């Protein structure tokens, strides 16, 4: 029997929770846009803030990447590009969460 440290257990538990959360988000999006299925193709794209990509999203992005790469001549994986966009968006949100006048007077 493998012995895990508490931190290993917490990491694996957090990873499982993140995967389940991504799957639930995709299911909610499918239900929300179910009426579009008769007239449109709908693919929910679920990317968690910590980088977890839902399984169907990963497959969709891989297929999209195969189609885009010959046109863009960019060999980087599209999942990588999506992760960069999410990280940039998170950094903008974090930066904007600080009020401009909340800095101590010494910093001005």
C-alpha positions as CSV (number, residue, x, y, z in Angstrom):
1,X,0.0,0.0,0.0
2,X,1.4,3.4,-1.0
3,X,1.9,5.9,1.7
4,X,0.8,9.4,0.9
5,X,1.7,12.6,2.7
6,X,-1.3,14.8,3.6
7,X,-0.1,17.3,1.0
8,X,-0.1,14.6,-1.7
9,X,-3.6,13.6,-0.7
10,X,-4.8,17.3,-0.7
11,X,-3.3,17.8,-4.1
12,X,-5.0,14.8,-5.6
13,X,-8.3,15.7,-4.0
14,X,-8.1,19.2,-5.3
15,X,-7.3,17.9,-8.8
16,X,-10.3,15.5,-8.7
17,X,-12.6,18.3,-7.5
18,X,-11.3,20.6,-10.3
19,X,-12.0,17.9,-12.9
20,X,-15.5,17.3,-11.5
21,X,-16.2,21.0,-11.5
22,X,-15.1,21.4,-15.1
23,X,-17.4,18.5,-16.1
24,X,-20.4,20.0,-14.2
25,X,-19.8,23.4,-15.9
26,X,-19.8,21.7,-19.3
27,X,-23.0,19.9,-18.5
28,X,-24.7,23.1,-17.4
29,X,-23.7,24.8,-20.6
30,X,-25.0,21.9,-22.6
31,X,-28.4,22.2,-20.8
32,X,-28.5,25.9,-21.2
33,X,-27.9,25.9,-24.9
34,X,-29.8,22.6,-25.7
35,X,-32.4,24.6,-27.8
36,X,-29.7,25.6,-30.2
37,X,-28.8,22.0,-31.2
38,X,-31.5,21.9,-33.9
39,X,-30.0,24.9,-35.8
40,X,-26.4,25.2,-34.6
41,X,-23.4,23.2,-33.6
42,X,-22.6,23.9,-29.9
43,X,-19.4,22.9,-28.1
44,X,-19.0,24.2,-24.5
45,X,-15.4,25.3,-23.9
46,X,-14.5,24.8,-20.2
47,X,-11.2,25.9,-18.9
48,X,-10.7,26.3,-15.2
49,X,-8.5,29.1,-13.8
50,X,-5.9,26.7,-12.7
51,X,-5.5,25.2,-16.1
52,X,-7.8,22.2,-16.0
53,X,-9.4,21.6,-19.4
54,X,-12.5,19.5,-19.5
55,X,-12.1,16.3,-21.6
56,X,-14.6,17.2,-24.4
57,X,-13.0,20.7,-24.6
58,X,-9.6,19.2,-24.9
59,X,-10.8,17.0,-27.9
60,X,-12.5,20.0,-29.5
61,X,-9.4,22.2,-29.1
62,X,-7.2,19.4,-30.6
63,X,-9.4,19.2,-33.6
64,X,-9.6,23.0,-34.0
65,X,-5.8,23.1,-33.7
66,X,-5.4,20.6,-36.5
67,X,-7.5,22.7,-38.7
68,X,-6.0,26.1,-37.8
69,X,-2.3,25.1,-37.7
70,X,-1.9,24.8,-41.5
71,X,-3.5,28.3,-42.0
72,X,-1.7,30.1,-39.1
73,X,1.7,28.2,-39.5
74,X,1.9,28.3,-35.7
75,X,3.0,24.9,-34.4
76,X,2.1,25.7,-30.8
77,X,-0.7,23.6,-29.3
78,X,-4.0,25.5,-29.2
79,X,-4.6,24.3,-25.6
80,X,-1.4,26.2,-24.7
81,X,-2.7,29.3,-26.4
82,X,-6.0,29.1,-24.6
83,X,-4.2,28.6,-21.3
84,X,-2.1,31.8,-22.0
85,X,-5.3,33.7,-22.7
86,X,-6.9,32.5,-19.4
87,X,-3.7,33.4,-17.4
88,X,-3.6,36.9,-19.0
89,X,-7.3,37.5,-18.3
90,X,-6.8,36.4,-14.7
91,X,-3.8,38.8,-14.3
92,X,-5.9,41.7,-15.6
93,X,-8.7,40.8,-13.2
94,X,-6.2,40.6,-10.3
95,X,-4.6,43.9,-11.3
96,X,-8.0,45.7,-11.6
97,X,-9.1,44.3,-8.2
98,X,-6.8,46.8,-6.5
99,X,-8.2,50.3,-6.2
100,X,-5.9,53.0,-7.4
101,X,-6.3,55.0,-4.2
102,X,-5.8,52.0,-1.8
103,X,-1.9,52.3,-1.9
104,X,-0.3,53.8,1.2
105,X,0.7,57.4,0.8
106,X,4.4,56.4,0.9
107,X,4.0,54.5,-2.3
108,X,2.6,57.4,-4.3
